[in-house]
Amino acid sequence: MDINKRMTCDSVHAVLNCDDILQEILLRLPPSSICKFIITSKRWLRVVCSSSFYRCYVNRWGQKFRLLGFFVCNFLYLGRPRDGFQRPLWEPALPFLSTCKEGDDLKSSGVLRKLGYFIDCSNGILLCGRHPKTYYVYNFKDKQKYPLPEPQQFYKMLCMAFIVEEYLDDAICYKVIRAKCECKLKVRNTVSIETFSSKTGTWKQSTLTCSTTFALRPRTVAMVVKRIVHWFAMWGNLAIYDPRFGDRRIALVKLPAGGLSHEHEESVLGESSDGLLQYGQSSNLGVEIWVLEEDDGANSSIYRNCAQVRKKWILRWRLNFKVMWKQNPTLNMQCKESQILSFLPQNSQSIFIRSGWNIFQCDLETKRVEIIYYQGRGAAISWDSSKVVPYFLPAWPLACVS
């Protein structure tokens, strides 16, 4: 072999044998290529599957997700006394409407029968349990459930928040927040919360104060965007709490009234593709999608401590259901009542809508609708008393979650 060729070959091997340099090279590959390169060698697999590479890659390319199905949470059974309305034996505590083989495997594994009722999910991590004492976190990556210690405070009525912060040494770091909701809407400007941290393994009680009177909407779950908690509140408000800086303040933002109708059948929160809080509301006429953007001249630090929020709602999409169904005549759904079901994770382009027992994915720009096929289609789901939540897993090489 020519000496120059040998030196070039040796240099290439030296570069590729350095994990730091290899990681920098792999970080520049698009998501479609990463899954192919993990079979190159065990070393490449180890680098790609490391937590540090995963965080760097997601920061650069963004997170992609794959749908496994939909969880059904029936609010009739949450927080009820023992002598209250009981779930019939034939109805599972954690119904799951699978949309793929991976979802079928999760449903048939038996693990869902051990988790109680569905409460929330974040980045593929499940929060389940039975109010007000028993809670579990389930990690799809290691297929393990982690019981939380019993909370110290008893809240007859409450709302929740679930924050998955990061992965450290392949272990998830998360917080679970329980917020007390008053049974009677008294005039007050404080709310009692209890926070569990996986780093400390304990619950901590505290009181949040608002500059005006408010009340959280019971039996709801917060939308967490960039670790900031957003709860639905009574009287058309949104309550915002940032737990990162030790501030014990909560702020209110008025939800947009909208132009479709004053009678909104469904309201949902989500995260847009550009990292903003988005709010969707539907009526019998159609859907409106709003995002909460920084007001002109506002200081971002004001949003951090949540003393007040200088943000404004911007209307991004308005969709008329009649127009949408006319553009999709093959579905023959014009006479069906429709409503928004949920957002897709970190997605500003598409939403899930429901019509009867059918679930559709709708592209807001093209108004094209695609039906989502799931197991349990036509099942006896009490749509009026249940929340149906899509369950996504991060679209990462399967070796990372096996």
Secondary structure, 3 states (H helix, E strand, C coil): CCHHHHHHHHHHHHHHCCHHHHHHHHCCCCHHHHHHHCCCCHHHHHHHCCHHHHHHHHHHHCCCEEEEEEEEEEHHHCCCCCCCCCCCCCCCCCCEEECCHHHHHHHHCCHHHHCCEEEEEECCEEEEEECCCEEEEEECCCCEEEECCCCCCCCCCEEEEEEEEEEECCEEEEEEEEEECCCCCCCCCEEEEEEEECCCCEEEEEEEECCCCCCECCCCECEEECCEEEEEECCCEEEEECHHHCCCECEEEECCCCCCCCCCCEEEEEECCCCCEEEEEECCCEEEEEEEEECCCCCHHHHHHCCCCCEEEEEEEEEEHHHHHHCCHHHCCCCCCEEEEEECCCCCCEEEEEECCEEEEEECCCCCEEEECCCCCCCCCCCCCEEEEEEEEECCCHHHCC
